[in-house]
């Protein structure tokens, strides 16, 4: 099996994301932001000194 050329790979057309991939990205982003807000609020209520 021949090794693929990197130049050919970079010229390949961009494939659109599948709906499940979009949903996973959205959920991951949302959970990350929610946890960040939760940690900030928790730090304001119980500050670490």
C-alpha positions in Angstrom: 0.0 0.0 0.0 1.4 3.4 -1.0 1.8 6.1 1.6 -0.5 9.1 0.9 1.1 12.3 -0.1 0.5 15.2 2.3 0.0 17.7 -0.5 -2.8 15.6 -1.9 -4.4 15.3 1.5 -4.3 19.1 2.0 -6.1 19.7 -1.4 -8.9 17.3 -0.4 -12.4 19.0 -0.1 -13.6 19.8 3.3 -16.2 17.3 4.5 -19.2 18.8 6.4 -19.9 17.7 10.0 -22.5 15.1 10.7 -25.5 16.2 12.8 -24.4 13.9 15.6 -20.9 15.6 15.6 -22.5 19.0 15.7 -24.6 17.9 18.7 -21.6 16.5 20.5 -19.6 19.7 20.0 -22.6 21.7 21.3 -23.0 19.6 24.4 -19.3 19.6 25.1 -19.1 23.3 24.8 -22.2 23.8 26.9 -21.0 21.5 29.7 -17.6 23.2 29.7 -19.1 26.7 30.1 -21.6 25.5 32.8 -18.8 23.9 34.8 -16.6 26.9 34.5 -19.5 29.1 35.8 -20.1 26.7 38.6 -16.5 26.7 39.7 -16.4 30.5 39.6 -19.5 30.7 41.7 -18.2 28.1 44.1 -15.0 30.0 44.5 -16.8 33.2 45.3 -19.0 31.4 48.0 -16.1 29.3 49.5 -12.8 31.1 48.7 -9.6 29.1 49.0 -7.2 30.9 51.3 
